[in-house]
Amino acid sequence: MSKRDELIGRYADDIRSKCGMEPDMDLLRKVTIGCGPSIYNDDSSTVAASQPGELETVKNNFLIKKLGLPDGPELMEAIEKAVETYGKSERNKYRAVMYYLLTKHFGKESVYG
């Protein structure tokens, strides 16, 4: 099993156990691949949800640039909802899982078509 496959399994476990939903494995795989090499770095593989600058980065680089969404207050509201779904007390929020939750929230699975 490759390192990426191990990580995808870990992300799927988080979606099941911490978010309370069954993951769409095909979409999760595509989102994970879309994260590129950042998934292998301890710092960049997670989202520091308590840091406003980090949430701005998710908004600008993922929601606006990758998903093509227009800027507006609903973007930050969706990020906050994803953080709540994952669990505010959960220290390590994997970037791929956050991006997966946001992709599902906005119904933008077609971006990963």
ABEGO torsion letter per residue (X at the ends): XBAAAAAAAAAAAAAAAAAGBBBBAAAAAAAAAAAEAAAABAAAABBBAABAAAAAAAAAAAAAAAAGBBBEAAAAAAAAAAAAAAEAABABBBAAAAAAAAAAAAGAAAAAX
